[in-house]
């Protein structure tokens, strides 16, 4: 059976906490990068919108320029079809002025186009940077997904491990509890016996289990042993004068030389007991059972008999000793 390991359980819990913190860190870092890219994309979108508006305006200007050029071409064609003599210096000068104005407009439009191209180049560079960032984010997402998969695997393993540890701990706890229950019951029984049975003169041992106990030579004068179990006990030479021995179970007990002067043995079971040289003068023996007991040399003088079963198994109301 596996033993409980609180340190190992604490390390597992700490490992899970570290894994979860790493998960939060990666998620926070990735979210920050995504926010930055989204901000850059928003700015680029605004720049593109502005440039689209500028392109639209320049396109309108170019359309107007083309219309002027077409008018100019028409006038040039008209002048070419006329006679040289009919073309005046004033008309040529006017045409030259129109050509110069159109050239100035075209030059200005070219400058705008160059500025727009520079802006487009800058936006393209920004877009390339965003694409690079997006590629890096994609790589981070893949890394994070792998980390999350690994974390889930670790969590599953730790969950299984914790379940196994808990099962082992519970089995150990139940086993220890059962063992402790047995120990506690034994201690309680011993304590009850020690506190309830006092093997001293006039002590209280009523109902005590003293089977097989060695009480030989003890002074137990006046002790209360009512309904006690004394089967096979050795009380030889003990002093039990004036003791209360009603309803004791004392089969095969040794009372040889025991003093039972004026003891109350009402209903006592003394079958097969050894009462050799015991002193039972003035003892109360009503309903006591001496069947097959050894009573050689025992003194039953002035003992009280009523329905007393003697060694022959017969009940008597008078002293048969």
VOFIFI-330289 format. One record per residue: x, y, z of N, C-alpha, C, O in turn; residue in three letters. Coordinates in pm, whole numbers, padded with zeros to 5 digits, always signed. Example, Ala and Ser with C-alpha at 12.3 -4.5 7.8 and 13.67 -1.06 7.14 Angstrom:
+01319-00569+00780+01230-00450+00780+01320-00330+00780+01424-00332+00846ALA+01285-00225+00708+01367-00106+00714+01290+00003+00787+01341+00114+00804SER
END
This chain:
+00084-00120+00000+00000+00000+00000+00087+00123+00000+00178+00132+00082UNK+00063+00218-00088+00144+00339-00096+00120+00426+00025+00006+00439+00072UNK+00228+00486+00078+00215+00573+00192+00185+00714+00145+00225+00753+00036UNK+00114+00793+00229+00083+00931+00196+00209+01015+00192+00298+00994+00273UNK+00219+01109+00101+00335+01197+00086+00287+01339+00070+00271+01386-00043UNK+00262+01411+00182+00213+01548+00172+00305+01639+00094+00259+01728+00023UNK+00441+01618+00105+00537+01702+00033+00519+01685-00117+00521+01783-00191UNK+00503+01559-00162+00485+01533-00304+00356+01596-00354+00352+01651-00465UNK+00252+01589-00274+00124+01652-00313+00139+01803-00323+00085+01865-00415UNK+00215+01863-00228+00238+02008-00233+00318+02047-00356+00290+02150-00418UNK+00420+01965-00393+00500+01995-00512+00413+01987-00638+00427+02070-00729UNK+00325+01888-00643+00236+01876-00760+00148+01999-00771+00131+02055-00879UNK+00091+02042-00657+00006+02162-00659+00087+02285-00700+00037+02369-00775UNK+00212+02296-00649+00297+02409-00689+00328+02407-00836+00327+02512-00901UNK+00355+02288-00890+00383+02275-01034+00265+02319-01117+00281+02387-01218UNK+00147+02281-01075+00025+02322-01147+00011+02474-01143-00029+02535-01243UNK+00042+02535-01028+00031+02681-01019+00128+02749-01114+00092+02847-01180UNK+00253+02697-01122+00353+02755-01213+00307+02743-01358+00319+02837-01436UNK+00254+02625-01392+00206+02603-01530+00095+02701-01565+00094+02758-01674UNK+00002+02720-01472-00108+02812-01498-00058+02957-01509-00109+03034-01591UNK+00042+02995-01427+00099+03129-01436+00166+03152-01571+00152+03259-01631UNK+00240+03049-01619+00303+03059-01751+00198+03076-01860+00216+03154-01953UNK+00091+03003-01847-00019+03014-01944-00074+03157-01947-00096+03214-02054UNK-00095+03214-01828-00146+03351-01820-00046+03450-01880-00084+03544-01950UNK+00086+03427-01850+00189+03517-01902+00192+03516-02054+00191+03621-02118UNK+00195+03394-02113+00197+03384-02260+00073+03449-02320+00082+03519-02421UNK-00042+03424-02259-00166+03479-02314-00164+03631-02307-00205+03697-02402UNK-00115+03689-02195-00108+03834-02180-00012+03896-02281-00042+03999-02343UNK+00106+03832-02298+00205+03882-02394+00150+03879-02536+00165+03975-02612UNK+00086+03769-02571+00029+03756-02706-00081+03859-02728-00089+03918-02836UNK-00165+03882-02628-00272+03979-02643-00216+04120-02662-00271+04199-02738UNK-00105+04151-02590-00041+04282-02606+00012+04300-02748-00006+04406-02808UNK+00076+04195-02801+00127+04202-02939+00014+04220-03038+00025+04298-03133UNK-00095+04149-03016-00210+04159-03107-00266+04301-03103-00302+04357-03207UNK-00275+04359-02982-00326+04496-02970-00238+04594-03046-00288+04684-03113UNK-00104+04575-03034-00012+04665-03106-00030+04654-03257-00033+04755-03327UNK-00040+04531-03306-00058+04511-03450-00189+04570-03497-00196+04632-03602UNK-00295+04550-03418-00426+04604-03456-00420+04757-03462-00482+04818-03550UNK-00345+04820-03367-00331+04966-03369-00258+05012-03494-00296+05110-03558UNK-00148+04938-03527-00072+04973-03648-00157+04957-03773-00154+05043-03862UNK-00233+04851-03780-00320+04828-03896-00424+04937-03908-00455+04983-04018UNK-00479+04981-03793-00579+05088-03796-00519+05217-03849-00580+05288-03928UNK-00394+05247-03803-00327+05369-03852-00302+05359-04002-00324+05456-04075UNK-00256+05243-04048-00230+05224-04191-00358+05235-04272-00358+05289-04383UNK-00467+05184-04216-00595+05196-04286-00633+05343-04303-00685+05384-04408UNK-00607+05422-04198-00638+05566-04209-00551+05632-04315-00599+05712-04395UNK-00419+05596-04314-00330+05653-04416-00374+05613-04556-00374+05696-04648UNK-00412+05489-04573-00457+05443-04705-00583+05517-04749-00598+05550-04867UNK-00672+05541-04654-00794+05614-04689-00762+05756-04735-00819+05807-04831UNK-00665+05818-04661-00624+05955-04700-00562+05955-04839-00594+06040-04922UNK-00472+05859-04864-00406+05853-04994-00504+05820-05105-00489+05868-05217UNK-00603+05740-05077-00705+05710-05177-00781+05837-05215-00814+05860-05332UNK-00807+05920-05111-00875+06047-05139-00787+06136-05225-00833+06199-05320UNK-00652+06140-05188-00560+06221-05268-00551+06169-05412-00549+06248-05507UNK-00545+06037-05426-00540+05979-05561-00664+06016-05642-00657+06044-05762UNK-00779+06016-05571-00902+06054-05641-00896+06199-05690-00938+06231-05801UNK-00842+06287-05601-00831+06428-05640-00736+06445-05757-00765+06518-05852UNK-00618+06377-05748-00520+06388-05857-00577+06330-05986-00552+06381-06095UNK-00652+06221-05971-00714+06162-06090-00809+06262-06156-00815+06270-06279UNK-00883+06337-06074-00973+06440-06130-00893+06549-06201-00930+06597-06308UNK-00779+06587-06135-00694+06691-06197-00638+06643-06330-00637+06716-06429UNK-00591+06517-06330-00537+06461-06454-00644+06454-06563-00617+06481-06681UNK-00763+06419-06523-00873+06417-06622-00896+06558-06680-00918+06574-06800UNK-00889+06659-06592-00906+06798-06640-00792+06837-06732-00811+06903-06834UNK-00668+06793-06692-00551+06822-06776-00567+06758-06914-00538+06820-07016UNK-00612+06634-06915-00631+06565-07043-00734+06640-07130-00718+06653-07251UNK-00838+06689-07063-00940+06764-07138-00881+06891-07198-00911+06927-07312UNK-00793+06961-07117-00727+07081-07170-00636+07047-07287-00631+07119-07387UNK-00564+06936-07272-00474+06895-07380-00553+06862-07506-00512+06897-07617UNK-00667+06795-07487-00749+06763-07603-00799+06891-07672-00801+06899-07795UNK-00839+06992-07590-00883+07120-07648-00768+07187-07723-00784+07242-07831UNK-00648+07178-07655-00531+07238-07717-00498+07169-07849-00466+07235-07948UNK-00506+07036-07851-00481+06961-07975-00580+07003-08085-00544+07019-08201UNK-00703+07022-08044-00805+07062-08143-00774+07198-08202-00790+07221-08322UNK-00728+07288-08117-00699+07422-08166-00575+07419-08256-00568+07488-08358UNK-00476+07335-08214-00356+07324-08297-00393+07268-08435-00345+07315-08537UNK-00478+07168-08434-00522+07109-08563-00594+07216-08648-00578+07224-08770UNK-00673+07296-08579-00749+07398-08653-00654+07502-08712-00672+07548-08825UNK-00551+07539-08633-00454+07637-08681-00372+07581-08797-00338+07653-08891UNK-00341+07452-08788-00261+07391-08895-00339+07387-09027-00282+07397-09135UNK-00472+07371-09013-00554+07362-09134-00575+07498-09200-00611+07507-09317UNK-00553+07602-09124-00570+07736-09179-00441+07779-09251-00335+07719-09233UNK-00453+07875-09327-00338+07929-09401-00244+07995-09307-00286+08051-09205UNK-00118+07989-09339-00018+08054-09257-00041+08203-09251-00009+08269-09153UNK-00096+08254-09357-00118+08398-09359-00231+08438-09266-00234+08550-09216UNK-00323+08345-09244-00438+08377-09159-00405+08369-09012-00477+08429-08932UNK-00298+08297-08971-00259+08282-08830-00187+08408-08786-00085+08447-08843UNK-00243+08471-08684-00187+08597-08638-00091+08574-08526-00093+08470-08460UNK-00008+08671-08504+00087+08661-08392+00014+08654-08258+00059+08589-08164UNK-00099+08722-08251-00175+08722-08125-00229+08583-08095-00226+08538-07981UNK-00277+08516-08197-00327+08379-08176-00215+08286-08132-00234+08201-08045UNK-00098+08302-08194+00016+08216-08156+00057+08243-08011+00086+08152-07935UNK+00058+08371-07976+00095+08406-07839-00006+08349-07740+00030+08297-07634UNK-00134+08361-07775-00239+08305-07687-00225+08155-07672-00240+08100-07563UNK-00197+08090-07783-00179+07944-07778-00059+07908-07693-00063+07811-07618UNK+00049+07987-07705+00170+07958-07626+00141+07974-07477+00191+07896-07396UNK+00061+08075-07441+00026+08096-07301-00053+07976-07246-00031+07930-07134UNK-00146+07928-07329-00225+07812-07284-00136+07689-07264-00152+07612-07170UNK-00040+07675-07359+00052+07560-07346+00135+07572-07220+00154+07474-07148UNK+00185+07694-07192+00266+07713-07071+00184+07686-06944+00234+07627-06848UNK+00057+07729-06944-00028+07706-06826-00050+07556-06804-00045+07506-06691UNK-00074+07487-06917-00096+07342-06903+00031+07274-06852+00024+07181-06772UNK+00149+07320-06901+00276+07261-06855+00296+07283-06705+00340+07194-06632UNK+00260+07408-06660+00273+07435-06515+00182+07341-06434+00223+07287-06331UNK+00059+07324-06483-00034+07235-06412+00020+07093-06409+00014+07025-06307UNK+00072+07050-06524+00126+06914-06529+00246+06898-06435+00260+06794-06371UNK+00333+07001-06428+00447+06994-06337+00401+06982-06191+00454+06902-06114UNK+00301+07061-06156+00248+07054-06018+00189+06915-05991+00208+06857-05884UNK+00116+06865-06091+00057+06731-06074+00166+06626-06059+00152+06531-05982UNK+00278+06643-06134+00389+06547-06121+00450+06550-05981+00485+06446-05925UNK+00462+06673-05923+00514+06684-05786+00422+06612-05687+00468+06543-05596UNK+00290+06632-05707+00195+06563-05619+00208+06410-05634+00203+06336-05536UNK+00225+06368-05758+00240+06224-05783+00365+06170-05713+00362+06061-05655UNK+00476+06248-05720+00599+06203-05653+00578+06193-05502+00622+06098-05438UNK+00511+06296-05445+00484+06291-05300+00396+06172-05265+00418+06105-05164UNK+00297+06146-05350+00208+06032-05328+00284+05900-05336+00260+05809-05257UNK+00377+05891-05431+00457+05768-05443+00541+05746-05317+00556+05634-05269UNK+00598+05861-05263+00676+05849-05139+00588+05797-05025+00627+05710-04948UNK+00463+05856-05017+00371+05809-04913+00335+05662-04933+00328+05585-04837UNK+00313+05625-05058+00280+05485-05086+00396+05393-05047+00374+05284-04995UNK+00518+05437-05071+00635+05356-05034+00641+05338-04883+00669+05229-04833UNK+00614+05450-04809+00616+05442-04662+00508+05346-04612+00532+05263-04524UNK+00385+05358-04672+00276+05267-04631+00311+05122-04665+00283+05031-04587UNK+00374+05104-04783+00413+04967-04820+00512+04910-04719+00505+04792-04682UNK+00608+04998-04674+00704+04953-04574+00632+04916-04444+00662+04815-04381UNK+00534+05002-04406+00457+04971-04284+00382+04840-04298+00377+04758-04206UNK+00322+04821-04418+00249+04696-04440+00341+04575-04433+00305+04470-04381UNK+00464+04592-04489+00561+04482-04480+00596+04452-04334+00608+04337-04294UNK+00612+04561-04254+00642+04542-04112+00527+04469-04042+00548+04380-03960UNK+00404+04512-04077+00286+04445-04017+00282+04298-04056+00254+04212-03973UNK+00311+04270-04182+00312+04129-04225+00418+04049-04148+00396+03934-04110UNK+00535+04114-04126+00640+04047-04047+00590+04021-03905+00610+03912-03850UNK+00525+04124-03845+00471+04106-03710+00364+03998-03706+00358+03918-03613UNK+00279+03997-03809+00174+03894-03813+00236+03755-03824+00188+03660-03762UNK+00344+03743-03903+00411+03614-03914+00468+03573-03778+00460+03457-03738UNK+00528+03673-03707+00581+03643-03574+00469+03603-03479+00484+03512-03398UNK+00355+03674-03490+00240+03638-03405+00189+03498-03436+00154+03422-03346UNK+00185+03466-03564+00143+03330-03601+00234+03226-03538+00189+03123-03488UNK+00366+03256-03540+00461+03164-03478+00436+03154-03328+00440+03045-03270UNK+00408+03272-03264+00378+03270-03121+00250+03193-03092+00240+03119-02993UNK+00151+03210-03180+00025+03137-03161+00049+02986-03166-00003+02910-03085UNK+00130+02946-03264+00163+02802-03274+00236+02756-03148+00206+02650-03093UNK+00333+02839-03102+00407+02803-02980+00313+02795-02861+00320+02702-02780UNK+00223+02895-02851+00129+02896-02739+00034+02777-02746+00004+02715-02644UNK-00013+02746-02865-00103+02630-02879-00032+02502-02836-00090+02416-02770UNK+00097+02492-02875+00175+02375-02833+00190+02373-02681+00175+02269-02617UNK+00219+02494-02624+00234+02502-02478+00104+02466-02408+00104+02396-02307UNK-00008+02515-02463-00139+02483-02403-00166+02333-02410-00215+02273-02314UNK-00132+02273-02525-00151+02128-02538-00066+02054-02436-00111+01957-02374UNK+00060+02101-02419+00147+02039-02319+00093+02058-02178+00095+01967-02096UNK+00042+02180-02153-00015+02208-02020-00135+02117-01994-00148+02061-01885UNK-00221+02102-02094-00338+02014-02077-00295+01870-02050-00355+01800-01969UNK-00188+01828-02120-00136+01692-02096-00085+01679-01953-00112+01581-01884UNK-00007+01783-01910+00048+01780-01774-00065+01782-01671-00061+01709-01572UNK-00166+01868-01696-00280+01874-01604-00351+01739-01595-00390+01695-01487UNK-00368+01675-01709-00434+01544-01710-00352+01443-01630-00407+01365-01552UNK-00218+01446-01651-00131+01353-01578-00137+01382-01428-00146+01291-01347UNK-00130+01512-01393-00133+01547-01251-00268+01514-01188-00275+01469-01074UNK-00375+01536-01264-00508+01501-01212-00517+01351-01184-00568+01309-01080UNK-00466+01272-01277-00465+01127-01258-00378+01090-01138-00415+01004-01057UNK-00261+01156-01127-00170+01128-01016-00235+01163-00882-00226+01088-00785UNK-00299+01280-00880-00365+01324-00756-00477+01227-00718-00494+01194-00601UNK-00552+01182-00819-00660+01085-00792-00603+00957-00731-00659+00902-00637UNK-00491+00911-00788-00427+00790-00736-00377+00812-00593-00394+00728-00505UNK-00313+00929-00572-00262+00959-00438-00376+00967-00337-00365+00916-00225UNK-00485+01033-00377-00600+01043-00286-00655+00905-00254-00690+00876-00139UNK-00663+00819-00357-00714+00683-00334-00622+00609-00237-00669+00542-00145UNK-00490+00621-00259-00395+00555-00169-00406+00610-00028-00405+00535+00069UNK-00418+00744-00017-00428+00805+00115-00554+00757+00187-00551+00726+00306UNK-00665+00754+00113-00790+00713+00177-00782+00569+00225-00831+00536+00333UNK-00719+00483+00144-00703+00343+00187-00617+00336+00313-00648+00262+00406UNK-00508+00415+00315-00421+00417+00433-00497+00471+00554-00486+00419+00665UNK-00574+00578+00529-00650+00638+00640-00750+00539+00697-00762+00525+00819UNK-00822+00469+00608-00920+00372+00656-00852+00260+00735-00903+00215+00838UNK-00735+00216+00685-00663+00109+00754-00616+00156+00891-00633+00087+00991UNK-00556+00278+00894-00509+00331+01021-00625+00354+01118-00614+00329+01238UNK-00737+00402+01063-00852+00425+01148-00902+00294+01209-00936+00288+01328UNK-00906+00189+01125-00950+00059+01177-00855+00009+01286-00898-00042+01389UNK-00723+00025+01260-00626-00019+01360-00639+00063+01488-00634+00009+01598UNK-00657+00194+01472-00670+00279+01589-00799+00250+01665-00802+00255+01788UNK-00906+00219+01590-01032+00183+01657-01014+00061+01745-01064+00054+01857UNK-00938-00037+01691-00912-00159+01769-00830-00124+01893-00860-00169+02004UNK-00723-00043+01871-00638-00004+01985-00717+00075+02088-00703+00054+02208UNK-00801+00167+02038-00879+00249+02131-00977+00163+02210-00994+00181+02330UNK-01043+00069+02140-01136-00020+02209-01064-00101+02317-01115-00120+02427UNK-00942-00150+02281-00865-00228+02378-00826-00142+02497-00837-00183+02613UNK-00778-00019+02467-00739+00072+02576-00858+00109+02663-00847+00117+02785UNK-00973+00133+02598-01093+00167+02675-01134+00052+02766-01175+00071+02880UNK-01122-00071+02710-01156-00188+02792-01061-00201+02910-01103-00227+03023UNK-00930-00180+02881-00832-00188+02989-00854-00077+03092-00844-00098+03212UNK-00885+00044+03039-00910+00156+03130-01034+00131+03215-01034+00156+03336UNK-01139+00081+03149-01261+00050+03224-01236-00054+03332-01284-00044+03445UNK-01156-00156+03291-01125-00261+03388-01041-00206+03502-01060-00239+03619UNK-00944-00117+03464-00855-00064+03566-00928+00031+03660-00898+00036+03779UNK-01021+00106+03607-01091+00205+03689-01212+00146+03761-01249+00192+03869UNK-01274+00042+03701-01395-00012+03762-01366-00126+03858-01445-00151+03949UNK-01255-00195+03841-01223-00308+03928-01103-00273+04015-00991-00255+03965UNK-01126-00263+04145-01021-00229+04240-00999-00349+04331-01079-00376+04420UNK-00889-00419+04308-00860-00542+04383-00794-00506+04516-00676-00534+04540UNK-00875-00444+04602-00831-00402+04736-00944-00436+04832-01057-00462+04789UNK-00916-00435+04960-01024-00460+05058-01140-00363+05036-01121-00242+05026UNK-01261-00421+05029-01384-00346+05008-01386-00273+04872-01458-00174+04855UNK-01307-00322+04778-01307-00266+04645-01430-00307+04566-01508-00393+04608UNK-01447-00243+04448-01564-00271+04365-01518-00337+04235-01458-00271+04150UNK-01547-00466+04219-01515-00540+04097-01638-00615+04047-01626-00721+03986UNK-01755-00560+04074-01878-00626+04032-01879-00640+03880-01855-00543+03808UNK-01908-00762+03831-01917-00787+03689-01783-00793+03617-01780-00804+03495UNK-01673-00786+03689-01541-00785+03626-01507-00923+03570-01551-01026+03622UNK-01427-00922+03462-01381-01047+03403-01241-01076+03457-01143-01017+03413UNK-01236-01167+03555-01109-01204+03618-01078-01351+03592-01007-01415+03669UNK-01132-01403+03482-01110-01545+03453-00960-01570+03433-00892-01498+03360UNK-00911-01676+03501-00769-01712+03488-00675-01621+03564-00554-01640+03556UNK-00726-01521+03638-00641-01427+03710-00578-01494+03832-00635-01586+03890UNK-00458-01446+03869-00388-01497+03987-00409-01398+04101-00343-01294+04108UNK-00502-01432+04191-00534-01347+04306-00492-01415+04435-00540-01382+04543UNK-00402-01510+04423-00362-01589+04539-00297-01502+04646-00214-01416+04615UNK-00337-01525+04774-00277-01455+04887-00318-01311+04902-00269-01244+04993UNK-00405-01258+04819-00443-01118+04826-00546-01095+04937-00627-01182+04967UNK-00539-00976+04996-00638-00937+05097-00751-00864+05026-00738-00747+04992UNK-00861-00936+05006-00977-00881+04935-01099-00881+05027-01212-00903+04984UNK-01073-00854+05154-01180-00852+05253-01290-00753+05212-01263-00638+05180UNK-01416-00802+05215-01531-00717+05189-01544-00672+05043-01625-00584+05014UNK-01467-00729+04952-01473-00686+04812-01606-00724+04748-01667-00824+04784UNK-01650-00639+04650-01775-00665+04578-01740-00731+04445-01691-00665+04353UNK-01767-00862+04435-01741-00939+04313-01871-00997+04256-01869-01100+04190UNK-01981-00931+04282-02108-00983+04234-02106-01001+04082-02066-00911+04008UNK-02150-01120+04036-02161-01156+03894-02026-01149+03821-02024-01142+03698UNK-01916-01150+03893-01784-01148+03829-01752-01286+03771-01806-01387+03816UNK-01663-01287+03671-01620-01412+03609-01485-01450+03669-01384-01384+03646UNK-01487-01561+03750-01365-01609+03815-01328-01749+03768-01258-01822+03838UNK-01376-01786+03649-01350-01921+03600-01199-01943+03583-01130-01866+03516UNK-01151-02050+03648-01010-02085+03637-00918-01993+03713-00796-02006+03702UNK-00972-01899+03792-00888-01805+03867-00825-01875+03987-00879-01973+04040UNK-00709-01821+04030-00639-01877+04146-00655-01781+04263-00594-01674+04265UNK-00740-01820+04361-00762-01740+04481-00713-01813+04606-00758-01785+04717UNK-00622-01904+04587-00573-01983+04701-00506-01891+04804-00425-01805+04771UNK-00546-01913+04933-00488-01835+05042-00535-01692+05048-00491-01617+05135UNK-00625-01650+04959-00674-01513+04961-00773-01494+05075-00834-01590+05121UNK-00787-01369+05119-00882-01336+05225-01003-01267+05161-00995-01154+05113UNK-01117-01340+05163-01241-01289+05106-01351-01285+05211-01470-01301+05180UNK-01310-01263+05335-01408-01258+05443-01507-01145+05419-01469-01034+05380UNK-01637-01175+05443-01746-01078+05430-01756-01018+05289-01812-00909+05271UNK-01703-01088+05192-01708-01040+05054-01843-01072+04990-01916-01160+05035UNK-01875-00996+04884-02000-01016+04812-01969-01095+04684-01912-01041+04589UNK-02007-01224+04685-01974-01314+04575-02100-01371+04510-02097-01481+04455UNK-02210-01297+04518-02335-01347+04463-02323-01364+04311-02272-01278+04240UNK-02374-01480+04263-02383-01511+04119-02248-01510+04046-02243-01485+03926UNK-02140-01536+04120-02010-01543+04051-02004-01672+03969-02071-01770+04000UNK-01922-01668+03862-01895-01789+03783-01753-01829+03815-01657-01765+03773UNK-01741-01939+03892-01609-01978+03941-01580-02125+03916-01520-02192+03999UNK-01624-02175+03801-01594-02314+03768-01442-02332+03757-01372-02248+03700UNK-01393-02444+03815-01249-02478+03810-01162-02375+03882-01040-02379+03866UNK-01220-02284+03960-01140-02187+04033-01074-02255+04152-01123-02356+04203UNK-00961-02198+04197-00886-02255+04309-00908-02169+04432-00855-02058+04443UNK-00989-02223+04528-01015-02156+04655-00950-02230+04771-00994-02218+04885UNK-00846-02305+04742-00784-02385+04849-00722-02293+04952-00642-02205+04920UNK-00761-02315+05080-00708-02234+05189-00760-02093+05189-00707-02008+05261UNK-00862-02064+05112-00916-01929+05103-01009-01902+05221-01086-01989+05263UNK-01001-01778+05272-01089-01737+05381-01214-01673+05321-01207-01569+05256UNK-01332-01741+05346-01461-01693+05296-01559-01678+05412-01679-01703+05400UNK-01503-01636+05526-01583-01620+05648-01691-01516+05626-01663-01403+05587UNK-01817-01556+05652-01934-01469+05643-01950-01407+05502-02010-01301+05488UNK-01895-01475+05400-01910-01426+05262-02047-01464+05208-02106-01564+05249UNK-02098-01381+05114-02229-01406+05053-02205-01472+04916-02163-01406+04821UNK-02233-01604+04909-02212-01683+04788-02345-01723+04726-02353-01826+04659UNK-02449-01643+04747-02581-01674+04692-02572-01690+04539-02525-01601+04468UNK-02621-01806+04491-02625-01832+04347-02488-01849+04283-02478-01848+04160UNK-02382-01865+04362-02248-01880+04307-02233-02014+04235-02283-02117+04281UNK-02164-02012+04120-02138-02133+04042-01996-02178+04075-01898-02119+04029UNK-01986-02286+04157-01856-02334+04204-01831-02478+04157-01759-02554+04222UNK-01892-02513+04044-01873-02651+03995-01724-02674+03965-01656-02589+03907UNK-01678-02790+04007-01539-02834+03985-01435-02745+04054-01316-02759+04028UNK-01479-02653+04140-01386-02566+04210-01311-02645+04318-01360-02747+04367UNK-01190-02597+04353-01110-02661+04458-01123-02578+04584-01069-02467+04592UNK-01196-02632+04684-01220-02563+04811-01148-02631+04926-01190-02622+05041UNK-01039-02700+04895-00965-02773+04997-00920-02677+05107-00857-02574+05081UNK-00955-02712+05233-00916-02636+05353-00968-02492+05351-00916-02407+05424UNK-01068-02462+05269-01124-02327+05268-01209-02306+05392-01263-02401+05448UNK-01222-02178+05436-01301-02144+05554-01427-02072+05507-01420-01958+05462UNK-01545-02141+05519-01673-02086+05478-01769-02073+05596-01891-02082+05579UNK-01714-02053+05715-01800-02040+05832-01890-01918+05818-01846-01810+05778UNK-02019-01938+05852-02122-01834+05846-02145-01780+05703-02206-01674+05687UNK-02098-01849+05603-02119-01805+05465-02263-01831+05421-02326-01926+05467UNK-02315-01746+05333-02451-01760+05280-02439-01839+05150-02384-01789+05052UNK-02491-01964+05149-02473-02054+05035-02604-02088+04965-02610-02186+04891UNK-02709-02009+04986-02837-02042+04922-02822-02035+04769-02764-01942+04713UNK-02878-02138+04705-02877-02152+04559-02736-02165+04500-02721-02162+04378UNK-02635-02179+04583-02498-02200+04533-02486-02342+04476-02562-02431+04514UNK-02389-02362+04384-02373-02490+04315-02230-02541+04338-02134-02484+04285UNK-02217-02650+04418-02087-02711+04448-02068-02844+04376-01984-02925+04416UNK-02144-02868+04270-02138-02998+04204-01995-03029+04158-01929-02950+04091UNK-01951-03152+04199-01817-03203+04165-01704-03114+04216-01591-03125+04168UNK-01733-03027+04313-01627-02946+04373-01548-03030+04473-01599-03129+04526UNK-01423-02989+04498-01339-03057+04598-01348-02979+04729-01310-02862+04734UNK-01400-03045+04835-01426-02974+04962-01354-03040+05078-01396-03026+05193UNK-01246-03112+05050-01172-03182+05157-01115-03079+05254-01045-02986+05214UNK-01146-03098+05383-01094-03011+05489-01159-02875+05495-01119-02793+05577UNK-01260-02848+05410-01325-02718+05413-01415-02708+05535-01473-02808+05580UNK-01427-02584+05591-01505-02561+05712-01634-02489+05673-01629-02373+05634UNK-01749-02557+05684-01881-02502+05650-01964-02476+05776-02086-02469+05768UNK-01898-02462+05891-01970-02445+06017-02060-02323+06012-02018-02215+05972UNK-02186-02342+06054-02287-02236+06065-02313-02165+05931-02361-02051+05930UNK-02282-02229+05820-02314-02171+05689-02463-02189+05661-02525-02283+05711UNK-02520-02098+05579-02663-02101+05553-02688-02169+05419-02633-02131+05315UNK-02777-02275+05426-02808-02353+05306-02956-02337+05272-03042-02344+05360UNK-02986-02317+05142-03122-02322+05091-03113-02346+04940-03057-02267+04864UNK-03173-02461+04900-03166-02501+04760-03021-02501+04710-02991-02466+04595UNK-02934-02540+04799-02791-02544+04767-02760-02679+04703-02796-02784+04754UNK-02691-02673+04589-02653-02797+04520-02517-02840+04574-02416-02770+04563UNK-02519-02962+04634-02396-03012+04694-02313-03086+04589-02351-03092+04472UNK-02200-03142+04630-02107-03206+04537-02169-03322+04461-02121-03360+04355UNK-02277-03378+04517-02342-03490+04451-02446-03446+04348-02510-03530+04285UNK-02462-03314+04331-02556-03262+04233-02697-03252+04284-02788-03220+04207UNK-02720-03278+04413-02854-03272+04471-02869-03142+04550-02773-03093+04611UNK-02992-03086+04549-03020-02962+04622-03056-02996+04767-03127-03093+04796UNK-03003-02912+04857-03030-02933+05000-03062-02799+05064-03014-02694+05022UNK-03147-02809+05169-03179-02691+05251-03109-02696+05386-03135-02613+05473UNK-03021-02792+05403-02947-02804+05531-02802-02837+05500-02770-02889+05393UNK-02717-02807+05593-02572-02824+05579-02539-02973+05559-02572-03055+05644UNK-02473-03008+05448-02438-03147+05418-02287-03171+05432-02239-03281+05406UNK-02213-03068+05472-02068-03084+05481-02031-03167+05604-01912-03191+05629UNK
END
